[in-house]
Amino acid sequence: MPNIKTAAFAAVAISALLASATGALAADPVKNIVLVHGAWADGSGWRPIYEILKADGYNVRMVQNPLTSLTDDVAATDRVLDRMDGPTILVGHSYGGAVITEAGDHEKVVGLVYVEAFMPDVGESVFGMIPQDPNHPPPFDFTADGFAFFNEDAFVPGFADSLPPADAEFLRDSQVPISLNDAGAFPLTVAAWRDKPTWYQTADADHVIPPALQEMMYTRAGSTVEKVSGGHLAFIAHAEATAKLIETAATAAAGQ
């Protein structure tokens, strides 16, 4: 008959080993990163951050949002997430923050990183969160079929002032319009930041998402916050800081 004390000791030892192994696995950083762009842009804006993350050993993919509707953009994000091979950090800039808020309930997403991004709650929309001033309406040019371009005269000083002029002008001339009703004004049905850990990079001179609005959103969500200097595209100008924040999230979210 087995010695009861010996069996009990063995059980405790095995449990300790399993706990140690589990702890070691949890300490490993998440290696998958998915980057989601915002309005008037495409995935190429992530290239400086992509190159840093790739050099540091991360598996990185960019979503190409059609910007035709929030539903379409979430579906595009889900397709990329479905192809990832494990736990993933989901990152969004500007309107992309709304996309990751809705798509962040995907089972592979273990953390959300917002960079100068909208972070709506259920029932809120991106354009609905922009402060309204009848004397200074948003600098949007609308098409007959309901899409919004960022006004060309306002694009460089208001949207891309953190970048060298030649880069800012290229982005202006290659901008992708966003659907007013189906994307920008579409209310969210999911707020993944309520259930998953979040990180937020805020810019102190953002003319698109006022710093006060950014503060309200990241405070409400209880995010870990990093502050940088610059405008709405500060995440490109401060690519090293942006990549570092994403890597911090990947390490902290391990085991989620």
Secondary structure, 3 states (H helix, E strand, C coil): CCCHHHHHHHHHHHHHHHHHHHHHHHHCCCCEEEEECCCCCCHHHHHHHHHHHHHCCCEEEEECCCCCCHHHHHHHHHHHHHHCCCCEEEEEEECHHHHHHHHCCCCCEEEEEEEEECCCCCCCCHHHHCCCCCCCCCCEEECCCCEEEECHHHHHHHHCCCCCHHHHHHHHHCCCCEEHHHHHCCCCCCCHHHCCCEEEEEECCCCCCCHHHHHHHHHHHCCEEEEECCCCCHHHHCHHHHHHHHHHHHHHCCCC
